C-alpha cells in the first residue's frame, strides 16, 4: 500500500529544522520507531533508531559534501570480556539522488502518526569494504561533521579509498589532500575474516551489517486534474536498504558478532 505524506509548504525563515517520528516495520517483522530530522541551514538529514537487541543506528547525511556517516552503537557481551558498548562510524560517499533533500524533508508531515509504515521499495544490501581508518582531527577535509559525530569511535571510524577518489573527483581537489585524514590504510583482501579466526586476540576482517528499514528515497509527482500537463509534488517514495561493512580490527574480541 502506497504511503503518502502531505507536503505542507512553510517559509524557510519559519522552519530551519523539522523532525518526524515514524513507526516502521522491518524485514524481520519488528516494529521500530525512527526519528528523522532535517536541518535546512546545514543542509543535513539525520535518521536514528534502536534495534530490539539494543543496537543504536544513526544515519547522517551531509548533502553539501555528499557524505554519509553511519554510526552504530553495539552493546557489548560482558560475559566475554567486552566493555559495555562499542561505537563504530562508517564514512562513505552518497549520491544526492539516494535521499530526498533536507528542504523536501523539512516539509513532510504525517496524516496518521500512529500508523506502522512499511517501505515500498527494497534496495537490497550494499557491500562496502573499508580499508581506511580515519584520523578524526583531520576529517574536516571530508565533512566537518565527522569529528563530532564519531568522537566515541575515535579508533573505529572507517572509509574506503574508492570513496576518497569519488570525493576528490567531485570537488576537484587532489586525492593526496583528502588522504591527510587517513590514520592507516590496509588492503582488506590481505586480511583473514574474523569468522575464520578462533583466537580472540588475533587481528581480522570484521563484518557488520546495518539496515535502514524505512527512509524517504524520492518524491512522487501527480498530474493536475485539469487538462494541462503540469504535475505537482504529492508525496514520497520510501525505500529500505542494508549495508554490509567489512573493516579491519586489531582483535577478534572487537567483533564477536561475526562468528
N, C-alpha and C positions, 0 to 999 in steps of 0.2 A: 504494500500500500504506500502510495506516494506521500511523503511528508512535506507539507508546505508550511513555511513560516512567513507571516506577513512582513512586508518591508515598510517600515514607517520612517519617513524622512525627517531628520532633525538637523538643525543648523550645527555645523562643526563647532561653532563658538559655544553652543549649549551642551555639547556632548563630546568630550575628548576621550572618554573611556566608556565601555559598555561591557556588561557581564551577563552571561546566561548560565543557568544550572539545568542540565539536561539529564533525564533518566534514560539510560540506554541498556539494551540487552546485547551481550557479547556473543561470540560464536558458541561458547560453552553453555549458553542459556542463563548465565548470571546477570542480574540487574545491578548496574553500577551508576553512580552519579558523576557526570563530567561537569567541570566548571570551565567555561570558555570566556576569556576576556580579551578585548581589543583596546589598544592604546593608539589613538589617532595621531597624537603628536609624535610618538616614536615610530609609528608605522610597524607595530608588532602585534602578534597574537599569542596568547598563552592558553594551552589546554592542559587540564590536570584531572587525574582520577586515581583512586586507590583500588587495587585488586582485593579479592577476598582473602588472599594469603598475606595481606599487609603491604605488598609492594606498591610504592607510590611512584606514579609515572607522570612526568611533566614534559610536555612538548612546547617549545618556544620557537617562534619564527620571527626572524628579523628580515622583513621584506626588502629593506634598502640594500642590504648586503647579500641577500639570497642565502641566508644561513639558517639551518635548523639545528636546535640543541635539544636532544632527547636525554633527559635525566631520569635515572632510576635509583630509588632508594629501596634496597632489598634487605629485609630483616635477616639477621644472622642466625646460625644454628649454634646456640651457646653450648649445647651438649657436645659439640665437635670442636670447641675451642675458638669459635668466631666471636667477634665483638657484637654489640647489639645490632648494628646495621652496617651496610656498605652503600656507598654512593658512587655511581658511575655516570659520566657525561659522554655523549657521542655527538660530535660536531660535524655536520655534513652539509653539502650543498642541497638546496631545494629550489626547483623552478617555481617561479611566481604562479604559474597556472595550476599548480597542485593544490592550492588552498585559496579560498576567496580572500580578497584583500581586507586589511584592517578596517578600511572605510565601509565596505559592504557588511563586514561582520558587526560593526557598531550599530547597524540599522536593523538587525534581526530581532524579532520579538516572537514569543511563543503564544499561540492561541490557547493551548491547553498544557500548562506547565507540568501537570501530573502525569501526562501520557508517557508510556515507555516507548522509546524510539528504537528502530532497527535500521541500520544503514541500507540504502538501496543497492549500492554497488560494492562488490568485493574486489579490492585492488591486489589481493594476494599478499605474499610475503616477499620482501625485498632483501636479498643477501648483501651485506656490506662487510668487507674485510678491512679493518682499520689497523694499519701498521705503524701509525704515528702516535706518539704520546706528546701531548701539548704542554708547553711551559706557560702557565696561566698569566704571569706578569706581562707577557708579550702578545697575548691573544687579541688585544685590541686591534691588531692589524687584520684580524679575521672578522671580528664583530666585538664592539665594546661591551656586549652583554655576556660574553663567555665567562669572563673572570667572576662577575657577581653571581651568575647562575651556578657556576661549578666550584665555588670555594670549598665546599665539603668534599669535592672529588679532586683535590689538589694533585694527587698522583695517579688519578684514574680518569683522565679526560683524553679522549681519543679522536683522531680524524684519519684521513687517508691521503696518500699522495695524489690520487686522481681528483679528489675534491680540491686540493691545493691548486692543481693545474686548471681546474674549471674556474675558480675564483680569480686566478692570475689572468686568464684569458678574458673573462667578463670585465675586469677592472682595468685591463691594460697596464698591469704592473709586472715586473719580473717575478718569477716564482721564488727566486732567492730572497726577495723582500719578505714574503709570507713565511718562508722556512725559518726565519728568525724565531718564530713562535714554537718551533719543534724542539722538544726535550731530547727525544731519540726516535730513530726510525729503524724498525726491524722488518725483515721480509717475512710475512706470515707463512709463506709456503715452506719455510725452513723450520717452523716450529711444530712440535708434536701436539695433537689435540688433547685437551685436558681429559676427555672421556677415555683416552688410551693410556693415561698415566695413573699409576697406583700410589706413588709416593706423594703425600700431601705437600711436601716441601720442594718439589721439582717445578721448574718453570714449564709453561704450556700455553696453548692457544685456547682461550676460553670462548664459549658461545653463550650469548644471552639473547633471548627472543622477547621483544616488546611489541604490543599491539595497541593501535588506536582504534577502538571499536566503532567510533562514530565521529565524523568531522565534516564540516561543510566544504565540499571539494569543487563546487562550481555554482553558478547562478542559472536559474531557469527563466526562460522568456516565453510569454504568452502573446498570442496575436490579439490585436484590438478587435472588439466586436463589430466595429464599423467596417466599411469596405476598403479602408486604407491598408497598406501593407505594413504599417507601423506595429512594433511589438513593444512590450514593457516587461520589466522585471516583476515576476510574480511568485518567486520562491527560490529554493536552493536545491541542489543535488547533494546527496550525502553519500559518503564512502566509508569504508573501513580498510585499514592497511596494517600489515605486520612488518617488523624489521628484525632480521636475524643478524646480530653483530658478532663478528669474530675479532678478538683482540688479545694481545699478549699480557700475561700475568706472571709475576715472578714466582708465585707459589700456587699450586692447585687449591690450597686452603682458601684462596680468594675466589674460587669458582666451584663450590661444592654442588651447585645445582646441575652442572654439566657432567652427569655420570650415566 
